[in-house]
Amino acid sequence: MEYWKVEWHHGFAEEPVVLYSEIGPDRWETRRVQGYRDGRLLRADAEHESGDVFLAEIPFGDIGEVAAQEEFSARVIDRRAFEDVWRRADPPTPGGGGGWGKAGDHE
């Protein structure tokens, strides 16, 4: 498994500002956490998705390709850091929205 933290630099109030991804050996995303400006952390996996948070629909490429884009800061993180964020994130609610797990400054 590989774990990514991608910060998305934008001005959209309702979009996530940080994405944490667990990526399998086949390069498909297996789990995701999205962090929002208001501190919400929402998570998704193959069994739990909503209109607000869901897994990527295509396999992941190289993190360097993401990091090279001006609107993103991307880096590989360790499993422990991903699991910490995953545990604090709320699962998606069936109608969207979500809970109020709080984002922190995690590597």
DSSP file (Angstrom, degrees, kcal/mol; ACC not computed):
  #  RESIDUE AA STRUCTURE BP1 BP2  ACC     N-H-->O    O-->H-N    N-H-->O    O-->H-N    TCO  KAPPA ALPHA  PHI   PSI    X-CA   Y-CA   Z-CA
    1    1 A M              0   0    0      0, 0.0     2,-0.4     0, 0.0    23,-0.2   0.000 360.0 360.0 360.0 151.0    0.0    0.0    0.0
    2    2 A E  E     -A   23   0A   0     21,-2.2    21,-3.2    76,-0.1     2,-0.4  -0.961 360.0-151.7-126.5 147.6    1.0    3.6   -0.6
    3    3 A Y  E     -AB  22  77A   0     74,-0.6    74,-2.6    -2,-0.4     2,-0.3  -0.979  11.5-169.5-126.9 130.8   -0.4    6.6    1.3
    4    4 A W  E     -AB  21  76A   0     17,-2.4    17,-2.0    -2,-0.4     2,-0.4  -0.887  15.2-161.2-120.0 148.1   -0.7   10.1    0.0
    5    5 A K  E     -AB  20  75A   0     70,-2.6    70,-2.0    -2,-0.3     2,-0.5  -0.993  17.5-176.4-122.1 121.7   -1.5   13.5    1.4
    6    6 A V  E     -AB  19  74A   0     13,-3.0    13,-2.8    -2,-0.4     2,-0.5  -0.970  12.3-156.8-123.3 118.2   -2.6   16.0   -1.2
    7    7 A E  E     -AB  18  73A   0     66,-3.2    66,-2.1    -2,-0.5     2,-0.6  -0.819  10.5-151.0 -92.5 130.9   -3.3   19.6   -0.3
    8    8 A W  E     - B   0  72A   0      9,-2.5     2,-0.8    -2,-0.5    64,-0.2  -0.910   3.6-153.3-107.7 114.1   -5.6   21.4   -2.8
    9    9 A H        +     0   0    0     62,-3.2     2,-0.3    -2,-0.6     8,-0.1  -0.777  44.7 117.2 -92.5 105.7   -5.0   25.1   -3.0
   10   10 A H        -     0   0    0     -2,-0.8    -2,-0.0     2,-0.1    62,-0.0  -0.917  65.1-121.1-156.7 176.4   -8.3   26.8   -4.2
   11   11 A G        +     0   0    0     -2,-0.3     2,-0.6     0, 0.0    -2,-0.0   0.204  63.4 125.8-113.8  13.4  -11.0   29.2   -3.1
   12   12 A F    >   -     0   0    0      1,-0.2     3,-0.8     4,-0.1    -2,-0.1  -0.649  48.4-154.6 -79.5 117.9  -14.0   26.9   -3.3
   13   13 A A  T 3  S+     0   0    0     -2,-0.6    24,-0.3     1,-0.2    -1,-0.2   0.824  88.9  41.6 -63.2 -34.7  -15.8   27.1    0.0
   14   14 A E  T 3  S+     0   0    0     22,-0.1    -1,-0.2    23,-0.1    -2,-0.0   0.484  96.1  91.1 -96.7  -3.1  -17.5   23.7   -0.2
   15   15 A E  S <  S-     0   0    0     -3,-0.8    22,-0.4     1,-0.1    -5,-0.1  -0.612  83.7 -98.6 -93.6 153.4  -14.7   21.6   -1.6
   16   16 A P        -     0   0    0      0, 0.0    20,-0.3     0, 0.0    -4,-0.1  -0.306  21.4-159.8 -65.9 153.2  -12.1   19.7    0.4
   17   17 A V  S    S+     0   0    0     18,-3.0    -9,-2.5     1,-0.3     2,-0.3   0.518  77.3  34.8-109.1 -11.9   -8.7   21.3    1.0
   18   18 A V  E     -AC   7  35A   0     17,-1.5    17,-3.1   -11,-0.3     2,-0.4  -0.993  63.6-165.5-144.7 138.2   -6.8   18.1    1.8
   19   19 A L  E     -AC   6  34A   0    -13,-2.8   -13,-3.0    -2,-0.3     2,-0.5  -0.985   1.6-165.7-124.1 129.9   -7.2   14.6    0.5
   20   20 A Y  E     -AC   5  33A   0     13,-2.9    13,-2.3    -2,-0.4     2,-0.4  -0.968  15.7-172.7-112.5 129.6   -5.6   11.5    2.1
   21   21 A S  E     -AC   4  32A   0    -17,-2.0   -17,-2.4    -2,-0.5     2,-0.5  -0.970  23.2-153.9-129.4 139.6   -5.6    8.4    0.0
   22   22 A E  E     -AC   3  31A   0      9,-2.6     8,-3.0    -2,-0.4     9,-1.2  -0.958  24.6-164.2-103.3 125.4   -4.7    4.7    0.5
   23   23 A I  E     -AC   2  29A   0    -21,-3.2   -21,-2.2    -2,-0.5     6,-0.2  -0.949   7.5-139.9-121.2 126.4   -3.6    3.2   -2.8
   24   24 A G    >   -     0   0    0      4,-2.7     3,-2.4    -2,-0.5     6,-0.0  -0.188  34.8 -95.3 -77.6 172.3   -3.3   -0.5   -3.5
   25   25 A P  T 3  S+     0   0    0      0, 0.0    -1,-0.1     0, 0.0    -2,-0.0   0.742 127.1  58.2 -60.3 -23.7   -0.6   -2.3   -5.5
   26   26 A D  T 3  S-     0   0    0      2,-0.2     3,-0.1     1,-0.0    -2,-0.0   0.394 119.0-114.1 -85.7   3.1   -2.9   -2.1   -8.5
   27   27 A R  S <  S+     0   0    0     -3,-2.4    33,-4.1     1,-0.3     2,-0.3   0.496  73.9 133.1  76.2   8.5   -2.9    1.8   -8.1
   28   28 A W        -     0   0    0     31,-0.3    -4,-2.7     1,-0.0    -1,-0.3  -0.712  63.6-112.4 -87.0 140.4   -6.6    1.9   -7.3
   29   29 A E  E     +C   23   0A   0     -2,-0.3    -6,-0.2    29,-0.3     3,-0.1  -0.540  33.6 178.6 -70.8 132.0   -7.7    3.9   -4.3
   30   30 A T  E     +     0   0A   0     -8,-3.0    16,-0.6     1,-0.4     2,-0.3   0.687  67.3  12.6-108.2 -27.0   -9.0    1.7   -1.5
   31   31 A R  E     -CD  22  45A   0     -9,-1.2    -9,-2.6    14,-0.2    -1,-0.4  -0.989  64.2-171.4-147.9 152.3   -9.7    4.4    1.2
   32   32 A R  E     -CD  21  44A   0     12,-2.4    12,-2.4    -2,-0.3     2,-0.4  -0.998   9.6-165.1-145.3 144.8  -10.0    8.2    1.2
   33   33 A V  E     -CD  20  43A   0    -13,-2.3   -13,-2.9    -2,-0.3     2,-0.5  -1.000  10.8-160.2-126.4 133.8  -10.3   11.0    3.8
   34   34 A Q  E     -CD  19  42A   0      8,-3.2     8,-2.5    -2,-0.4     2,-0.4  -0.959   4.5-157.6-114.2 129.9  -11.3   14.5    2.7
   35   35 A G  E     -CD  18  41A   0    -17,-3.1   -18,-3.0    -2,-0.5   -17,-1.5  -0.887   9.3-157.0-108.4 138.9  -10.6   17.4    5.0
   36   36 A Y    >   -     0   0    0      4,-2.3     3,-2.2    -2,-0.4    67,-0.2  -0.716  30.7-108.7-114.5 161.2  -12.6   20.7    4.7
   37   37 A R  T 3  S+     0   0    0    -22,-0.4   -23,-0.1     1,-0.3    -1,-0.1   0.816 117.6  57.7 -55.7 -33.6  -11.9   24.3    5.7
   38   38 A D  T 3  S-     0   0    0      1,-0.1    -1,-0.3     2,-0.0    -3,-0.0   0.395 123.8-101.7 -82.9   5.2  -14.4   24.1    8.6
   39   39 A G  S <  S+     0   0    0     -3,-2.2    64,-1.0     1,-0.3    -2,-0.1   0.313  72.6 144.7  96.3  -8.8  -12.5   21.1   10.1
   40   40 A R  E     - E   0 102A   0     62,-0.2    -4,-2.3    -5,-0.1     2,-0.4  -0.345  31.8-162.0 -63.6 143.9  -14.8   18.3    8.9
   41   41 A L  E     -DE  35 101A   0     60,-0.5    49,-2.8    -6,-0.2    60,-0.6  -0.987  10.4-177.4-125.4 118.6  -13.1   15.0    8.0
   42   42 A L  E     -Df  34  90A   0     -8,-2.5    -8,-3.2    -2,-0.4     2,-0.3  -0.922   6.2-161.1-117.0 143.5  -15.1   12.7    5.9
   43   43 A R  E     -D   33   0A   0     47,-2.6     2,-0.3    -2,-0.4   -10,-0.2  -0.858   8.0-173.3-125.9 159.2  -14.0    9.2    4.8
   44   44 A A  E     +D   32   0A   0    -12,-2.4   -12,-2.4    -2,-0.3     2,-0.3  -0.991   7.0 169.3-145.7 150.1  -14.9    6.6    2.2
   45   45 A D  E >   -DG  31  48A   0      3,-1.6     3,-0.8    -2,-0.3    10,-0.2  -0.813  58.8 -75.2-142.5-173.2  -14.1    3.1    1.3
   46   46 A A  T 3  S+     0   0    0    -16,-0.6     3,-0.1    -2,-0.3   -15,-0.1   0.767 132.4  39.3 -60.7 -25.9  -15.5    0.6   -1.2
   47   47 A E  T 3  S+     0   0    0      1,-0.2     2,-0.4     0, 0.0    -1,-0.3   0.585 116.0  50.8 -99.5 -12.3  -18.5   -0.1    1.1
   48   48 A H  B <   +G   45   0A   0     -3,-0.8    -3,-1.6     2,-0.0     2,-0.3  -0.873  67.3 135.4-135.6 100.1  -19.1    3.5    2.3
   49   49 A E        +     0   0    0     -2,-0.4     2,-0.3    -5,-0.2     5,-0.2  -0.912  20.4 179.6-135.9 163.0  -19.5    6.3   -0.2
   50   50 A S        -     0   0    0      3,-2.5    45,-0.1    -2,-0.3    -2,-0.0  -0.858  50.6 -85.7-147.1-176.1  -21.8    9.3   -0.7
   51   51 A G  S    S+     0   0    0     -2,-0.3     3,-0.1    43,-0.2    44,-0.0   0.721 127.5  47.2 -67.7 -20.0  -22.2   12.2   -3.0
   52   52 A D  S    S+     0   0    0      1,-0.3     2,-0.4    41,-0.2    -1,-0.2   0.817 121.4  24.5 -90.5 -34.8  -19.7   14.2   -1.0
   53   53 A V  S    S+     0   0    0    -10,-0.1    -3,-2.5   -21,-0.0     2,-0.3  -0.986  71.0 142.5-140.8 126.3  -17.0   11.6   -0.5
   54   54 A F        -     0   0    0     -2,-0.4   -10,-0.1    -5,-0.2    -5,-0.1  -0.970  48.0 -87.7-155.9 162.6  -16.1    8.6   -2.8
   55   55 A L        -     0   0    0     -2,-0.3   -10,-0.1   -10,-0.2   -25,-0.0  -0.373  54.6 -87.9 -75.8 155.7  -13.2    6.7   -4.2
   56   56 A A        -     0   0    0      1,-0.1   -27,-0.2    -2,-0.1    -1,-0.1  -0.288  27.1-142.1 -60.7 146.9  -11.4    7.7   -7.4
   57   57 A E  S    S+     0   0    0     -3,-0.1    -1,-0.1     2,-0.1    -2,-0.0   0.426  82.9  46.3 -93.8  -0.6  -12.9    6.2  -10.5
   58   58 A I  S    S-     0   0    0    -31,-0.1   -29,-0.3     0, 0.0    -2,-0.1  -0.951  96.0 -92.4-135.2 156.4   -9.6    5.7  -12.2
   59   59 A P        -     0   0    0      0, 0.0   -31,-0.3     0, 0.0     2,-0.2  -0.324  46.4-106.3 -67.0 153.6   -6.3    4.2  -11.0
   60   60 A F        -     0   0    0    -33,-4.1     3,-0.1     1,-0.1     2,-0.0  -0.492  30.2-159.1 -78.7 147.9   -3.7    6.6   -9.5
   61   61 A G        -     0   0    0      1,-0.2     2,-0.3    -2,-0.2    -1,-0.1   0.224  49.1 -37.9 -95.8-137.4   -0.6    7.5  -11.4
   62   62 A D    >>  -     0   0    0      1,-0.1     3,-1.2    -2,-0.0     4,-1.0  -0.736  45.2-132.8 -94.6 140.0    2.7    8.8  -10.0
   63   63 A I  H 3> S+     0   0    0     -2,-0.3     4,-2.8     1,-0.3     5,-0.2   0.799 105.1  66.6 -62.5 -27.4    2.6   11.3   -7.1
   64   64 A G  H 3> S+     0   0    0      1,-0.2     4,-1.5     2,-0.2    -1,-0.3   0.835  95.3  56.5 -61.5 -32.5    5.1   13.5   -9.0
   65   65 A E  H <4 S+     0   0    0     -3,-1.2     4,-0.3     2,-0.2    -1,-0.2   0.880 111.2  43.1 -66.5 -38.1    2.5   14.2  -11.6
   66   66 A V  H >< S+     0   0    0     -4,-1.0     3,-1.7     1,-0.2     6,-0.3   0.936 112.6  51.8 -71.3 -47.5    0.1   15.5   -9.0
   67   67 A A  H 3< S+     0   0    0     -4,-2.8    -2,-0.2     1,-0.3    -1,-0.2   0.770 100.8  63.8 -61.7 -26.6    2.8   17.5   -7.2
   68   68 A A  T 3< S+     0   0    0     -4,-1.5     2,-0.4    -5,-0.2    -1,-0.3   0.659  83.1  93.8 -73.7 -15.0    3.8   19.1  -10.5
   69   69 A Q  S X  S-     0   0    0     -3,-1.7     3,-1.9    -4,-0.3    -3,-0.0  -0.658  78.8-134.1 -83.0 133.1    0.4   20.8  -10.8
   70   70 A E  T 3  S+     0   0    0     -2,-0.4    -1,-0.1     1,-0.3   -61,-0.1   0.795 100.9  56.3 -57.4 -33.9    0.3   24.3   -9.3
   71   71 A E  T 3  S+     0   0    0    -63,-0.1   -62,-3.2     2,-0.0     2,-0.4   0.496 103.3  65.6 -82.0  -1.1   -2.9   23.8   -7.4
   72   72 A F  E <   -B    8   0A   0     -3,-1.9     2,-0.5    -6,-0.3   -64,-0.2  -0.927  52.9-166.2-124.5 146.5   -1.6   20.8   -5.4
   73   73 A S  E     +B    7   0A   0    -66,-2.1   -66,-3.2    -2,-0.4     2,-0.4  -0.996  29.9 178.4-119.4 121.4    1.0   20.0   -2.8
   74   74 A A  E     +B    6   0A   0     -2,-0.5     2,-0.3   -68,-0.2   -68,-0.2  -0.961  11.2 158.5-132.4 142.0    1.4   16.2   -2.7
   75   75 A R  E     -B    5   0A   0    -70,-2.0   -70,-2.6    -2,-0.4     2,-0.3  -0.990  40.7-104.1-154.9 158.2    3.6   13.8   -0.7
   76   76 A V  E     -B    4   0A   0     -2,-0.3   -72,-0.3   -72,-0.2     2,-0.3  -0.664  38.2-169.8 -80.8 137.0    3.7   10.2    0.4
   77   77 A I  E     -B    3   0A   0    -74,-2.6   -74,-0.6    -2,-0.3     2,-0.1  -0.757  24.6 -98.8-119.4 170.1    2.9    9.7    4.1
   78   78 A D     >  -     0   0    0     -2,-0.3     4,-1.8    29,-0.2     3,-0.3  -0.465  32.0-108.6 -89.2 166.0    3.3    6.6    6.3
   79   79 A R  H  > S+     0   0    0      1,-0.2     4,-3.1     2,-0.2     5,-0.2   0.868 116.2  58.6 -60.1 -39.2    0.5    4.2    7.2
   80   80 A R  H  > S+     0   0    0      1,-0.2     4,-2.1     2,-0.2    -1,-0.2   0.913 106.0  48.2 -58.8 -44.4    0.4    5.4   10.8
   81   81 A A  H  > S+     0   0    0     -3,-0.3     4,-1.8     2,-0.2    -1,-0.2   0.907 113.3  47.8 -63.9 -41.9   -0.3    9.0    9.7
   82   82 A F  H  X S+     0   0    0     -4,-1.8     4,-2.8     1,-0.2    -2,-0.2   0.941 111.0  50.4 -63.9 -46.4   -3.1    7.8    7.4
   83   83 A E  H  X S+     0   0    0     -4,-3.1     4,-2.4     1,-0.2    -1,-0.2   0.857 106.9  55.5 -61.8 -35.7   -4.6    5.5   10.0
   84   84 A D  H  X S+     0   0    0     -4,-2.1     4,-1.3    -5,-0.2    -1,-0.2   0.935 112.1  41.9 -61.6 -46.7   -4.7    8.4   12.5
   85   85 A V  H  X S+     0   0    0     -4,-1.8     4,-1.3     1,-0.2     3,-0.2   0.911 112.9  54.8 -67.1 -42.2   -6.7   10.6   10.1
   86   86 A W  H  < S+     0   0    0     -4,-2.8     3,-0.5     1,-0.2    -2,-0.2   0.907 106.3  51.2 -57.2 -44.9   -8.9    7.6    9.1
   87   87 A R  H  < S+     0   0    0     -4,-2.4    -1,-0.2     1,-0.2    -2,-0.2   0.836 112.4  46.3 -64.3 -32.8   -9.9    6.9   12.7
   88   88 A R  H  < S+     0   0    0     -4,-1.3    -1,-0.2    -3,-0.2    -2,-0.2   0.660  95.7  93.7 -84.7 -16.3  -10.8   10.5   13.4
   89   89 A A  S  < S-     0   0    0     -4,-1.3   -47,-0.2    -3,-0.5    11,-0.1  -0.437  73.5-124.8 -80.1 151.4  -12.9   10.9   10.2
   90   90 A D  B     -f   42   0A   0    -49,-2.8   -47,-2.6    -2,-0.1     3,-0.1  -0.723  24.5-115.2 -92.0 142.4  -16.6   10.4   10.0
   91   91 A P        -     0   0    0      0, 0.0     8,-0.4     0, 0.0   -47,-0.1  -0.373  44.7 -90.5 -68.2 157.4  -18.1    7.9    7.5
   92   92 A P        -     0   0    0      0, 0.0     6,-0.1     0, 0.0     5,-0.1  -0.356  36.6-126.1 -67.9 150.0  -20.3    9.5    4.9
   93   93 A T    >   -     0   0    0      3,-0.2     3,-2.3     1,-0.1   -41,-0.2  -0.728  25.1-112.7 -92.6 149.4  -24.0    9.8    5.6
   94   94 A P  T 3  S+     0   0    0      0, 0.0   -43,-0.2     0, 0.0     3,-0.1   0.813 116.0  41.8 -53.5 -35.5  -26.4    8.3    3.0
   95   95 A G  T 3  S-     0   0    0      1,-0.4     2,-0.2   -45,-0.1   -45,-0.1   0.322 119.1-105.7 -95.0   9.9  -27.8   11.7    1.9
   96   96 A G  S <  S+     0   0    0     -3,-2.3     2,-0.6   -47,-0.1    -1,-0.4  -0.633  83.7  94.2  98.0-163.1  -24.4   13.5    1.9
   97   97 A G        -     0   0    0     -2,-0.2     2,-0.2    -3,-0.1   -47,-0.0  -0.656  60.4-160.0  78.5-118.5  -23.3   16.0    4.4
   98   98 A G        -     0   0    0     -2,-0.6   -56,-0.1    -6,-0.1   -58,-0.0  -0.680  15.1 -67.4 129.5 178.0  -21.3   14.2    7.1
   99   99 A G        -     0   0    0     -8,-0.4    -9,-0.1    -2,-0.2    -6,-0.0   0.082  43.7-101.3 -92.4-158.6  -20.1   14.4   10.6
  100  100 A W        +     0   0    0    -60,-0.1   -58,-0.1   -11,-0.1     2,-0.1  -0.199  47.6 155.2-131.0  43.2  -17.7   16.7   12.4
  101  101 A G  E     -E   41   0A   0    -60,-0.6   -60,-0.5     1,-0.1     2,-0.4  -0.439  46.3-118.7 -60.5 147.7  -14.4   14.9   12.9
  102  102 A K  E     -E   40   0A   0    -62,-0.2   -62,-0.2   -14,-0.1     2,-0.2  -0.777  15.5-131.7-101.9 136.8  -11.7   17.6   13.2
  103  103 A A        -     0   0    0    -64,-1.0     2,-0.3    -2,-0.4   -62,-0.1  -0.495  27.7-176.6 -77.2 149.2   -8.8   18.0   10.8
  104  104 A G        -     0   0    0     -2,-0.2     2,-1.3     2,-0.0   -65,-0.0  -0.801  40.9 -85.9-135.1 179.9   -5.3   18.4   12.3
  105  105 A D        +     0   0    0     -2,-0.3     2,-0.4     2,-0.0    -2,-0.0  -0.720  63.8 161.2 -92.2  89.3   -1.8   19.1   11.0
  106  106 A H              0   0    0     -2,-1.3   -25,-0.0     1,-0.1    -2,-0.0  -0.850 360.0 360.0-115.8 147.2   -0.7   15.5   10.3
  107  107 A E              0   0    0     -2,-0.4   -29,-0.2   -30,-0.0   -25,-0.1   0.441 360.0 360.0 -83.5 360.0    2.0   14.3    8.2
